[in-house]
Amino acid sequence: MIRITFVCLEVCLYGLMESGQLNPPMNLITQAEIPEAIDKLRAGGVVGRFIALYE
């Protein structure tokens, strides 16, 4: 039986992202869009990450 720990999984995922083999979608949002983004996260179905840009 293969046992994968959270740390191992995290290291592997970051390694794939660093190498460019894993490129998750990034949704850039403004500070004003944060409440709507939180609602979308609660509803489910969001692919990727929300990244808030502050000016």
NUKE-233107 format. One record per atom (N, C-alpha, C): residue number from 1; residue in one letter; atom name; y, z, x. Coordinates in steps of 0.05 Angstrom, whole numbers. Atoms other than C-alpha are relative to their C-alpha. Layout:
{atom NUM,A,CA,{Y,Z,X}}
...
//
This chain:
{atom 1,M,N,{-24,0,17}}
{atom 1,M,CA,{0,0,0}}
{atom 1,M,C,{25,0,18}}
{atom 2,I,N,{-25,2,-15}}
{atom 2,I,CA,{69,-20,27}}
{atom 2,I,C,{20,18,-14}}
{atom 3,R,N,{-21,-18,11}}
{atom 3,R,CA,{123,33,18}}
{atom 3,R,C,{26,-9,12}}
{atom 4,I,N,{-26,8,-9}}
{atom 4,I,CA,{194,8,22}}
{atom 4,I,C,{20,22,-8}}
{atom 5,T,N,{-19,-20,5}}
{atom 5,T,CA,{247,61,28}}
{atom 5,T,C,{27,-12,-7}}
{atom 6,F,N,{-27,9,7}}
{atom 6,F,CA,{318,55,2}}
{atom 6,F,C,{15,-9,25}}
{atom 7,V,N,{-14,6,-25}}
{atom 7,V,CA,{345,56,73}}
{atom 7,V,C,{-9,-27,11}}
{atom 8,C,N,{12,25,-10}}
{atom 8,C,CA,{298,0,94}}
{atom 8,C,C,{11,-24,-16}}
{atom 9,L,N,{-10,21,18}}
{atom 9,L,CA,{318,-42,33}}
{atom 9,L,C,{29,-6,5}}
{atom 10,E,N,{-29,3,-5}}
{atom 10,E,CA,{392,-30,46}}
{atom 10,E,C,{5,-15,27}}
{atom 11,V,N,{-3,13,-26}}
{atom 11,V,CA,{386,-50,119}}
{atom 11,V,C,{-8,-29,-1}}
{atom 12,C,N,{9,28,3}}
{atom 12,C,CA,{347,-113,101}}
{atom 12,C,C,{20,-16,-15}}
{atom 13,L,N,{-19,15,16}}
{atom 13,L,CA,{397,-133,48}}
{atom 13,L,C,{26,-6,15}}
{atom 14,Y,N,{-24,4,-16}}
{atom 14,Y,CA,{457,-123,94}}
{atom 14,Y,C,{-5,-20,22}}
{atom 15,G,N,{7,20,-20}}
{atom 15,G,CA,{421,-163,147}}
{atom 15,G,C,{0,-28,-11}}
{atom 16,L,N,{0,27,12}}
{atom 16,L,CA,{410,-221,100}}
{atom 16,L,C,{29,-9,-7}}
{atom 17,M,N,{-28,7,6}}
{atom 17,M,CA,{483,-219,78}}
{atom 17,M,C,{15,-8,26}}
{atom 18,E,N,{-14,5,-25}}
{atom 18,E,CA,{507,-217,150}}
{atom 18,E,C,{-8,-28,11}}
{atom 19,S,N,{10,25,-10}}
{atom 19,S,CA,{463,-277,168}}
{atom 19,S,C,{8,-24,-18}}
{atom 20,G,N,{-8,21,18}}
{atom 20,G,CA,{489,-317,108}}
{atom 20,G,C,{-23,-9,-18}}
{atom 21,Q,N,{23,8,17}}
{atom 21,Q,CA,{420,-322,75}}
{atom 21,Q,C,{2,11,-28}}
{atom 22,L,N,{-4,-12,27}}
{atom 22,L,CA,{443,-278,17}}
{atom 22,L,C,{30,1,-4}}
{atom 23,N,N,{-28,2,4}}
{atom 23,N,CA,{511,-293,-11}}
{atom 23,N,C,{6,7,-29}}
{atom 24,P,N,{-4,-8,28}}
{atom 24,P,CA,{525,-252,-75}}
{atom 24,P,C,{28,-9,-9}}
{atom 25,P,N,{-26,8,11}}
{atom 25,P,CA,{581,-276,-121}}
{atom 25,P,C,{19,23,1}}
{atom 26,M,N,{-21,-20,0}}
{atom 26,M,CA,{646,-239,-113}}
{atom 26,M,C,{22,-8,-19}}
{atom 27,N,N,{-20,5,20}}
{atom 27,N,CA,{694,-236,-171}}
{atom 27,N,C,{26,15,8}}
{atom 28,L,N,{-25,-12,-8}}
{atom 28,L,CA,{765,-224,-146}}
{atom 28,L,C,{17,5,-25}}
{atom 29,I,N,{-16,-8,23}}
{atom 29,I,CA,{808,-186,-196}}
{atom 29,I,C,{25,14,9}}
{atom 30,T,N,{-24,-14,-6}}
{atom 30,T,CA,{877,-157,-198}}
{atom 30,T,C,{-3,29,-10}}
{atom 31,Q,N,{0,-27,9}}
{atom 31,Q,CA,{893,-84,-209}}
{atom 31,Q,C,{1,2,-31}}
{atom 32,A,N,{-3,0,29}}
{atom 32,A,CA,{912,-100,-281}}
{atom 32,A,C,{-26,-7,-14}}
{atom 33,E,N,{26,9,12}}
{atom 33,E,CA,{842,-130,-294}}
{atom 33,E,C,{-22,21,3}}
{atom 34,I,N,{21,-20,-5}}
{atom 34,I,CA,{804,-67,-272}}
{atom 34,I,C,{-12,11,-26}}
{atom 35,P,N,{12,-11,25}}
{atom 35,P,CA,{796,-37,-343}}
{atom 35,P,C,{-19,-20,-14}}
{atom 36,E,N,{17,20,12}}
{atom 36,E,CA,{768,-103,-369}}
{atom 36,E,C,{-26,-4,16}}
{atom 37,A,N,{23,3,-18}}
{atom 37,A,CA,{721,-108,-309}}
{atom 37,A,C,{-20,23,-5}}
{atom 38,I,N,{17,-23,5}}
{atom 38,I,CA,{695,-37,-323}}
{atom 38,I,C,{-15,-4,-27}}
{atom 39,D,N,{13,6,26}}
{atom 39,D,CA,{682,-57,-396}}
{atom 39,D,C,{-23,-20,3}}
{atom 40,K,N,{21,20,-4}}
{atom 40,K,CA,{642,-117,-372}}
{atom 40,K,C,{-24,12,14}}
{atom 41,L,N,{21,-13,-14}}
{atom 41,L,CA,{602,-74,-324}}
{atom 41,L,C,{-17,17,-19}}
{atom 42,R,N,{14,-17,19}}
{atom 42,R,CA,{585,-25,-380}}
{atom 42,R,C,{-17,-17,-20}}
{atom 43,A,N,{14,17,19}}
{atom 43,A,CA,{564,-82,-426}}
{atom 43,A,C,{-25,-13,13}}
{atom 44,G,N,{22,13,-14}}
{atom 44,G,CA,{517,-110,-372}}
{atom 44,G,C,{4,-30,3}}
{atom 45,G,N,{0,29,-4}}
{atom 45,G,CA,{504,-180,-349}}
{atom 45,G,C,{19,-10,21}}
{atom 46,V,N,{-18,9,-22}}
{atom 46,V,CA,{555,-181,-292}}
{atom 46,V,C,{-17,-8,24}}
{atom 47,V,N,{14,9,-24}}
{atom 47,V,CA,{530,-222,-234}}
{atom 47,V,C,{19,3,24}}
{atom 48,G,N,{-17,-3,-23}}
{atom 48,G,CA,{557,-203,-166}}
{atom 48,G,C,{16,25,-1}}
{atom 49,R,N,{-17,-24,-3}}
{atom 49,R,CA,{612,-154,-150}}
{atom 49,R,C,{29,-7,-9}}
{atom 50,F,N,{-29,3,5}}
{atom 50,F,CA,{683,-143,-174}}
{atom 50,F,C,{14,12,25}}
{atom 51,I,N,{-16,-10,-23}}
{atom 51,I,CA,{733,-136,-117}}
{atom 51,I,C,{29,-1,-9}}
{atom 52,A,N,{-28,-3,8}}
{atom 52,A,CA,{802,-110,-135}}
{atom 52,A,C,{18,-6,23}}
{atom 53,L,N,{-20,7,-21}}
{atom 53,L,CA,{859,-140,-96}}
{atom 53,L,C,{26,14,-7}}
{atom 54,Y,N,{-25,-14,4}}
{atom 54,Y,CA,{921,-97,-87}}
{atom 54,Y,C,{21,-13,17}}
{atom 55,E,N,{-22,13,-15}}
{atom 55,E,CA,{987,-126,-66}}
{atom 55,E,C,{22,20,6}}
//
